[in-house]
Amino acid sequence: QVQVVESGGGLAQPGGSLRLSCVASGRIISIDFMGWYRQVPGKERELVATINNNGRTNYVDSVKGRFTISRDNAKNTVYLQMNSLKPEDTAVYYCCARINSMWRVNDYWGQGTQVTVSS
């Protein structure tokens, strides 16, 4: 009924930039927060950035000043602009959206998109 799909991952050089996009589709009544998480093998998934439906943002300290999260409510889309990338940003990035669908609120996750930062 609801799908969350990421795009925009890939390979970037240190200091480079990438922009991730995530679109939610289906029977959506409303979307509360949308966020990006990342995970590397052997480690727990960590929060990168979130944005609520009022535009309030939250970032993990390691990306502050480098990453910017934004959303287009009309398109049910959230973006993550990643600048000044570092090798330690390498991970699978997941989008999460808290969606009211059919009057039930659940967290929906995308399938993940690989981001690799390497020279």
N, C-alpha and C positions, 0 to 999 in steps of 0.2 A: 504493500500500500504506500509506503514511504521509502524513498531511496536517497542516499547521500553519496555523492560521487566527487572525488577529488581529481584534480589535474594540475599539471604545471611542474611536476618534479623533473629531475634530471641531473646532469653533471654541471658543476660550476667550479671555477678556479677560486682559490682563496682571494678574498677581497671582492669577489663578483656578486652578482645578484640573481635571484630567482623570484618568481611570483607564483604562488599557489592559489588555486581557486577551488571552491567547493559549492556545489549546487544541491539544494534539497528539492525534491519533487514528489508528487503524489497528492494524497488527500490531506492537505495541510490546512489547519485552521489558523494556527499561529506558531511562531517560533520564539522561544525565550532566548537563551544564550546560544551562541555558536562559538566554537573554539577549535584550536589546533593543539594536538599533542604529538609527541614523537617518541620513538622507541628504537634502541639499538639492541642487537643480540646480547642476551645475558643480563639485561637491565630492565627495570620496570618502566612502563610507559610514563612519561612526564608531561605535565602541562607546559605548553609554550606560551599561548596567549588566548584570552577569551574576550568576547564582546557581547554585552547584553542588548536587549531590544531598545534601550535608551542611548546606546552608543558608549556606555562606560566600558573601558578596557582594563585588562589586567595582563601583566607580562611576568614571565620568570626572569629573575635578575640577569641571567646570562645573555638574554637577547635584548634587554632594554637599550634603546638608542640605535638599534640595528634593524629590528623587525617592526613592522607596523601591521596591525590587524584592522580590517575595515569590513563593512557589510553593506549590501544593497538589499534593503528589505523588500522592495518591489520585485526583485529577481530571486529572492530566497537564497542569496549567494553571500559567501564570506570569502575574503581574500587574506593572504598573508604575503606582504612584500618583505622579502629578506634581502638586506644589503650587508655589505662588509662581511660576507660569509667566511666562516672559519672551518677548518677540517672537523672540529668537534661538533659542528652542526649536522654532520652526516648522520642520517637516520631515516627510518620510514616515518613519514608524517601522516597523521590521521586527523580527519575532520570529525567533529562531534557536534550534533545539534539537538537541543532539547525541544521537541516538537509536540504540539497538541494536534493529534490526528484522531478524528472520530471521537473527540472529547476525552481522549486518554493521552496523558503526557508521558513520553518516554525519551530516553537518550538514544539517538540513532548515530551509528558510526559508519564512516566510509571504509573502503577496502585498503586505503593507504597508498601513498605515493613515495617513491624512493627519492631522496635528495642526497647526492654525493658531492662533497667538496674536496677537490684534490687537484694538485698541479700535475 
